[in-house]
Amino acid sequence: MTRQTKVMPSLGEAIRQSGLRDGMTISFHHHLREGDRVLNSVLAECSVLGLKDLTVNASALMGCHRSILDFVRDGTVTGIECNFMHAQIGQAISRGALEREVVFRSHGGRPAAMDRGESRIDVAFIAASAADATGNCNGKQGNAAFGSIGYAMPDAEHAQYVVVVTDQLFEYPLIGASISEESVDAVVVIDSIGDPLRIMSGTTRVTRDPIGLLIAEQAAKAIGASGLLRDGFTFQTGAGGTSLAVAQYLGEIMREQGIVGRFASGGITGLLVNLLREGLFETLLDVQCFDREAVLSIGEDARHGEISATRYASPAAKSSVVDHLDVVILGATEIDTDFNVNVHTDSNGVIMGGSGGHSDTAAGAKLSIIVAPIMRARMPLIVDRVGTISTPGEDIDLLVTQYGLACNPRRSELASRLERAGLPVVPIHDLKAKAESITGVPTRSTHKGRPIARVISRDGMLLDTIAMIED
């Protein structure tokens, strides 16, 4: 008996074969970041086919996905679930472009919601830089290689129908598949899944700003004084300029003291790859590559391991990487005097981001550190109550600014250690007063429109709501 081929002649035919109907949910991953072309291509085909009332469940919506707003306007898309939303899309959503509320989850909360049956994926569209005719695929080979494909792995496991979209078909069997043929229903070959050179953004470079470098140096010293920096140390940092500078300064301390870390995790950059090659870390656990150096490394170095979003951060998993973190470095749009952090909305309440792995790593790490200047664009960082709670204050241990370090009151032992090391530990209220003495006290609008988004905690509970902006 001859098996029916999985290779479809076109994206449109793959959609028809999937059985996708009005009202269903389709999913995407964002490993190609600003270079992704798959989400837009699929939505365009859905619109041509006359499909309506679809929910898009994406690990992130980047600026390159702003055409989703066109499909919202024509009724193709009426629901959005994501972990992060770029400001170019968030501006329109915040002004009521979507009738239904956006559902924000964290990187770990997304696969956990699938595991708990709270989030159903009808058809998953998985961009892969390399695939064979049966659907074995990865992001580490091919002309459009983007590295780890970890955010798509839960989709492949849970979706009712899985379509692999590639621009380079390899002979069967593809060796080193990240997603197996067992999970894949169809394969589509298109001209281009995207531009891997656009994985790296302007923020994924070590900052040159003197204030950012000062904050980073103080944060690295705080880690050194915390008692956690020792052989076997585990670490994660974000891809922002100041966060990367922390890793750079931390590398200097580890080099001087002869410390070798067990692993660094999360989104991996060339800076962490260099620390691996130097022997300062034994391995990297990678759910997403943030630059070309990381993409090349994961394809060549056995010490650079690929992990799924579930293994990375799901609270529904029996164990996850974030539960084994000593220290995580995170950013903030706002932080309040109870240490709640906002990374979803700007000071005007407009959506411009999302939790990503923020709340996951903060909950799991022994020491979660926020690095940020006390003001940006004449707006103070520290407020009485953040506009949106992205990460609860109970999971944040330390705030590092250019004017001092503020410890969560529940971390009195940490504060004592930092003080003994000669670091400038001050109450968070003092930092707030310092910022306001420079910027003045901002006036916030108290008028709020209808709810336009829900922030769901990694455990599946409602953490906060985001209101519509009415100009």
N, C-alpha and C positions, 0 to 999 in steps of 0.2 A: 504494500500500500504506500503510495507517494504522499508525503506530508505536504500540506499547503504551506507555501512560503510565507514568511512573516514580512518580507520586504514589500512595502506598498509603493505604488507608482507615483503617489503624490501625497502631500500633507492633507489635502481635502479628502482623498480616498481613505486615509488612515482615520480621519475623524468620523467619516461615515461608517466605516467598519467597526469603530469602537462602540457604536450605539449611543453616542452622546445625544442627549435630548434637552429640551428646554428645562430650566430649573436645576440642572445638575452642577457639580463642582469639578473644576479642572485645576491641576496644580503644576507649579513650575519651581525651579531652583534658580539661584542668582550667582552661581560660581563665575560666570563671565562678567559679572558686575556691569559696568557701563558699556561693555562691548556686546551684551546679549542681544540676539536678534530672534530668538525662538518664541518668546512670549508674544511679541508683536505680530509675528507671522501667523501663529496659531489663532490669535484673536481675529486677525483679518480674514482668515479662512472661515472661522465660525460665523462672522458677520455675513460673508458671501453666501454661506449655506442657510442663512436666515435663522440661526439659533438665537434664542432670547433667554433672558433671566438667568444667565450663568453666574456662578460664584467663582472668583479667582482666588485660589489659595496659593500664595507664593511665599517662599522663604524671605524674600525682600523685593520691594519695588524700587528700582533705581530711576535716575533721571531719564535714562534711555527708554523707559517704559511709559513715558507720559502720554503716549498715544492711547493708553488704556482709557483715558478720559473721553476720547472720541467714541469708544465702544460703550462707555457708560451713557453717553448722550443718545446713542442710537438704540439703546435697550439690550444690546448683546450681553453686557455685564451689569448686574444689579447688586452684586455682593462682593466684598473684598475681605480676605483674611490674610494677614501678613505679620512678619516679625519686625519689619522696618519699612518706612515709606519716605521716599525722597521729598524734599520740600517742594519741588516742581509739581508733584502730584498732591502733596499735602495741602498746599495753598487752596486748590480747588475743592478738595474734600472738606476742608475746614469751613468753606463758605457754602456748603450744602449741595455739592454736585451729585452726591449719592443719597438716595432716599433711605436706604438701610444703613445701619451702623456698621462701620468697619470693626473687625475683631482683631485686636493686636495680641499676639502671643510672643513668648520668648523663643530662642532657638531650641531650648530643651522642652518648653511647654508645647511646642508644635507637634513633635512626635509623640509626646505624652498624651495629647488630646486624641491622636489617632489610636493609640493603644487603649485608651479608656472608652473609645467609641463615641467621643464627643465631636469628632471632626471626621467626616466621610469624604474620601476622594473617589470620584467616579472614574475620571480619566487623568492619568499623570503623563505629562509631556516632559521627557528627560533629555536635556541637551547633553550630548556626549561627543567628545572630540575623536573618539575611536570606537567602532562597533563592528561586529560581524553580522551576518545575515540572520542569526538566531536571536540577537539582542545582547549577547555578552558585550559589555561596554565599559569604558572608563574615561577619565578626563586627563590622563597622564601621557597619552600617545596622540599622534596626529598633528596636523598643521595648526589646529586651533587649540592645542593642549592648554588646559587651565588648571590642572593639578587635581587636588582632592575633589571628589563628587559627593562628599558626606551629607550634604543637606538633601540630596535626592534619594538617598538610600531608604529612609522611612516611607517615602512615597511609593517606591518600587515594591516595598513589602506590603503596604496597606491598600493601594489603589485597586479598584475593581478591574481596571484595564490600564496597561502600561504601554506607552508609545515612546520608543527611543528615537530621538531626532539627531542625526549626525551629518557631517559633511565629508567623512572619510570612512569608507567601508573596507574592512580587513578580511582576509581569508579566515574561515572557521578552522580551529577555534582561536579566538582572540585570547592570547596569554596575558595573565595579569588583570582579568576583568574585575572591576569593582562592584558591578551589578551583574548578576548571572542571568543567562537565558531562561532559567526556570521561572523568573518573575516577569518576563517581557512577552507581550502579545503581538507587537508590531514594530517594524523598523522603517523609518523614512530617511531617505538621503536627500538633503537639500544643498543648495549652492554654498551656503555659509551659515553656521550656527552663531557666528559672531566674531568679534575682534579681540583676541586674547591680550593684545597690547593695552587695551583699555581696562584691564583688571586693576591695574595700579592707578590710584587717584592722587591728587596733589597732597592729600592729608597723610598718605602712607610713607612719609619721609620723616627722619629725625628733625625736630624743629631747630631753627637757627635763632629763634627769638630768645633774647637774654632772660626774659622773665620765665619763659617755658623751661629753659635750661636750668635756671635756679630752682624751680619747683621740682624738676626731675632729679636734680642732685640731692635735694632734701629728702625726697621720697626714697631714693636708693639708700641714703644714710639711715632712714627710719627702718627699712627692711633689715639693714645690717645690725641695728640695735634691738630688733624685735625678738631675737632669740631663735628665729626660724631659719636664718641663713647658715646652713651647714651642709656637709656632704649628704646627697640625697634630696636636696632642696627641689621643690616643684613650683612652677611659676607660669603665669599667663599675663600678657599685656595686650592692650588694644593696639590698633594700627594708627592712632593719632600721633601727631608729631611729638607731643610731650611724653606720652606713654612710651613711645619708642626710645626717647632719650633716657627714660628711667632704665630700660633694658641695657642701654649702652653704658650708663654709669654703674649699673649693677654688675655688668661684665668686668669692669675695672676692679671692683671690690673682690669679686670671685677670683680673679686672676692674682691679685695681691695676696689673698689669703689661702690660695690653693684649694678652693672649694669647687667640687664638681656636682652639678645638679642632676637629678634623676631625669626629669623631663620638663619641657616647655610645651604648652598646648594652645589650642584655639585656632584663630586665624594666624597663619604663619607668614612671616616676612623674611626678606633676605638678611636682615640683622640677626634674627634668631638662627637662621641657617648658618651664618658665620660663627655664632657661638657654639653651635653643634660641631662644626668642622674643627674648631679650635679645641674641642674637648671639654668645654665648660658645661655642656649638657650631654647626657648619654643618648637621649632620643627626643624626637619631636612627635607630638600627637596632633595631627592636622585635619581639621574639619573644613578648612577653606584656605586656599593660597591667595595672598594679597599682592604678590608681585612676581616678576619673571624668575627671579632667583629661587623663590620657593617652588615654582612650577618645575624648574629644572631639577631641583634637589629631590623632590618627591618621586620623580621618575628614575632617579639614578642611585639614591642612597637608601639602603635597607634600614638604616636607623631612623629614617624620616617616614613615619607610619601614617596611613590614612585611617580615619575613624568616621563613623556615621554620626549624625546629629543625635541619635538616641544614645549611643555610647558616650558622646561628648557631654550631654547635659540633661538628659531626660530624668525627671524625678520619678517616672513610672518604671524605669529600668531597675534591675536588681542591684546594679552598681553603675556609676558613671564617672568619667574623668574629673568633673568638677568637684566631686566629693573627696578627691585626693590632692587638691591644690593647697599649697601652703599660702601663697600670696597671689593676688590678682590686682592689676593696675587698671583703673577705670576712669572715664571722664564724666562730666555732668554739664547739662545746660543750666540747671538750678539745683541747689541743695537747701533744705530748710533746717531750722534749729533743732529739729528732731532727727536729722540726718536722712530723711526721705530724699530720694534723688529723682529728678526729672530728666529724661533723655528723649521724650516724645514730642514736646511742644516748646516753642520759643516763648519769650517773655510776654508776647501778645496772645498766647494760646493757640497759635497756628501750628499744625502738625508739620514736623520737619525731621523726624527720625523714628526711633523705636528702640525697644529693649535689646534686640539682638541677643547676645549672651550675657548682658549686663546683670540681670537679676539672678540668672543661673549661677554664674561664677561667684557673685557676692554671697549667695546663700551657701555655696559649697566650700569656699576658701576659708582657711584659718584666719587670714588677714586680708580684708578688702580695703583698698586704698583709692580714694578719689583724688586725682590731680587736676587742678584748675586754678586759673587766676581769679582773684576776688571780684573782678569786674570785666565785662566785655561790652564794647561799644557803649560805654557809660551806663551800663546796667549792672547792678550788683549780682554776684553769684548767689549769695545767701539771702534767703527770704524767710518770712514767718511760716509760710506754707507753700510748697511748690504747686505750680499750676496743674501738674499731672504727676501722680505717684507712679514711677516706673519701677523703682526698687525700694522696698520698705527700709526705713531707717534702722531697724533691728539687724539688718544684714550688712550695714556699712560700719566699718571700724575707725577709719581715719580719713580726714580731709587734709591735704597738703596744698598750701597756697604760698605766694611769694611773701606774705606777711606773717606766716607761722603755720603751725600744725594744730588741728583741733581733733581730739580723741572723743569718740562716743563715750559718754559717761559710764557706760557699762564695761568699758575697757580700762579700768583704773590701773591695772598692772602694766598694760602697754604704755599708758601715759607716764608711769614712773620710770620705765625702761628708757623711754625717749628723753625724758628730763635728765636722767643720769648720764646720757650720752651727749648732753649739752645742746639738744635740739630745742627750738623755740616753741614749746607747747602752750597754747592759749585757748581759752574758752571760745566756742563757736560764736557766741553772742558778741564777743569782742571783735572777731573778724567781720561780722555783719556790720557792727558800728563803724569799723574802719572803712569799709567799702562805702557806706552811706555818707560818711564824712567827705568822701571824694565825689561821689555821684549825685548825692541827694537821695531822698526817699522817693522811689518811683510811685506814680499813681497807677493803680490797676483798675481796669474796667470791671465793675461788679455785675454788668448786664450779661447774661448768657442766653444763647439760643437753645434750640433742641439738642439733645445728645446726638453726636455724629460718629462717635467711636467708643468702644469699650476696651479697656486694658485688662487682660485676663492674667492672673498670676500663674506662675509655672505649675502650681498645683491645681489649676482649673477654677479658682475663685475670682470673682470680680474684684479687681484691685482699685480701679478708678474709671471715671467716664470723662470724655472730652466733649466739650460743648461747641456748637456752631458759632463762628465769628460773624457778627452782623455789623457791617460797615455803616 
